[in-house]
């Protein structure tokens, strides 16, 4: 059976590009991208201390760009800083989960309002098999297929909205929610519930009713929030 370590959420969010510390012209940018991906892939345990010295040795760079990258990661919520103790992987809390899902609700309900006018069945055709016949996604080994399907739907909506700042904000929010998304993706019941909600979103978009589409999206994300709080015993 698939486990969370098998579903590399950071790679999927990033389009599965290879990342090396010198891939980008700016070393700090490249370190940020590489560490963002590893954090969202759940390669580090929540609460784990991140040694800037050890990471500098691993990447073959000085500690300064590593610290700069870690500080930037703290600004998007993936890392916590302590003046005396250093850097740590953020641990999810009830408040942070609620805040992030509420922010995602606001952003994606706006995005789907922008994306719905003029959308056609042909536009949504690549997404229909997953919503029409979800058996492969809700079976015992369907976690990765579900995550890919989920990202495909949400990415389509955000890309169609045509706002790069919105897309970047949602990418950061999704990164912070990685551990909750992957925990739910491992649960067949949660996958099945989400797939029914996805189908309602697609149906609302095909109707051309932006308001109905926004309501379907809001209900979906709030339902995912409630499932996440239950999964982490924070309800």
Secondary structure, DSSP 8 states (H G I E B T S, - for coil): ---GGGS-HHHHHTTS----TTSSSSHHHHHHHHHHHHHHTT-S-TT-EE-HHHHHHHHTS-HHHHHHHHHHHHHTTSEEEETTTEEEE----HHHHHHHHHHHHHHHHHHHHHHHTT--HHHHHHHHHHHH-THHHHSTT-HHHHHHHHHHHHHHHHHHHT-HHHHHHHHHHHHHTHHHHHHHHT-HHHHHHHHHHHHHHHHHHHHT-HHHHHHHHHHHHHHHHHHHHHHTT--
